[in-house]
């Protein structure tokens, strides 16, 4: 079962946090000129940091993309219609 923890409307906000099986995931658009939807696991602390505001969102996404390397710019998830 999945629980949405943060983000009102993914298409508008372009970022949401969900909890599934005790793990936290961030869903976001990693693309620049085109949509590149990602769902990546984050820590509970990172989830709290994202929820704290735009500066937290930026810090966590940049850190996550550095950890993922080039794979950060390849879609691995598709939002439901």
C-alpha positions in Angstrom: 0.0 0.0 0.0 1.2 3.4 -0.9 0.7 6.6 1.1 1.3 10.1 -0.3 3.3 12.2 2.2 4.0 15.4 0.3 2.9 17.1 -2.9 -0.6 18.0 -3.8 -0.7 17.5 -7.6 2.3 15.9 -9.3 1.6 17.5 -12.7 1.6 21.0 -11.1 4.2 20.6 -8.4 6.5 18.2 -10.3 7.5 16.5 -7.1 5.9 14.2 -4.5 7.0 11.9 -1.7 5.3 8.6 -1.1 5.9 5.9 1.5 5.5 2.2 0.4 6.5 -0.8 2.4 8.2 1.3 5.0 10.4 3.1 2.5 10.3 6.7 1.2 10.4 7.6 -2.5 10.5 10.9 -4.3 8.8 11.3 -7.7 10.0 14.2 -9.8 10.6 15.5 -13.2 14.4 15.3 -13.8 14.2 16.6 -17.4 15.3 20.0 -18.7 13.7 20.3 -22.2 11.5 17.2 -21.9 9.7 15.3 -19.1 11.9 12.7 -17.5 9.9 11.2 -14.7 11.9 9.5 -11.9 10.9 7.6 -8.7 13.9 7.2 -6.4 14.3 5.9 -2.9 15.3 8.5 -0.3 15.8 8.4 3.5 13.2 9.6 6.0 15.5 12.6 6.8 15.6 13.5 3.1 11.8 13.3 2.9 11.6 15.7 5.9 14.1 18.1 4.2 12.1 18.1 1.0 8.9 18.9 2.9 10.6 21.8 4.6 10.6 24.0 1.5 12.1 24.7 -1.9 15.7 25.0 -0.6 15.3 21.5 0.9 13.9 20.1 -2.3 16.8 21.5 -4.3 19.4 20.1 -1.9 18.0 16.6 -1.8 17.4 16.3 -5.6 20.9 17.6 -6.4 22.4 15.1 -3.8 20.3 12.3 -5.2 21.3 13.0 -8.8 25.0 13.0 -7.8 24.5 9.6 -6.2 22.7 8.2 -9.3 25.2 9.7 -11.8 24.1 9.6 -15.4 21.1 7.4 -14.6 19.5 10.4 -12.9 18.5 11.7 -16.4 16.8 8.5 -17.6 13.1 8.0 -16.9 12.3 5.1 -14.6 8.7 5.8 -13.7 5.5 7.0 -15.5 2.8 9.0 -13.7 -0.7 7.4 -13.9 -3.1 9.1 -16.3 
